């Protein structure tokens, strides 16, 4: 297997240095390009590159697409709701991280 094999993304660790093409992202997530393009149009994910054929997606985009698929399939959430839910989940994770850091700093100051 080579490092550009999208099947590695299914079970491996996401490495930010490796960017995925639209096709690779679709295969890794098991979805159609039209749906991923809709996510880009809604601002849910942001590819590098101006033209679709030049788009490259980061590991963060991969995680967001997979989460978006779960929200749509499991809960029936539409694209606008998916964008809002993902943003709120990301904000919650950022706040949790800040709390952990603040708690860690307080332990060492006492």
Phi, psi and omega in degrees: 000143176257169185288349180261010179283114183295342178293338177295332182292331183298321186241350186265180176279141178284126180248120185295338180290335181269118177259144182256143171285172177301315180298317179295319178297316179298316179294319181295330182258351181068041181226172182268152180300322181303321181290319178296320177299321176298321178296321178294315181298327178279352181080016181284324173229155182230111178279159167275142179106145184272321183262148182306317182292344179257356182301140173226138185243141180274174175298328177297319178297320178301313180297317181294321179295316179297319178294320179298319178298317179297317179298319181289312184288317185279324187243352180071027182285137178278176186300318179297318178294322178299314179300315179296313181299316181294320178296318179293320178296321179294318178297318178299316179297320177297318179295319177299318179297317179297320178295319178298316180296315180297319178295321179294318180295318180296322179300321183279343179274339184281000000 
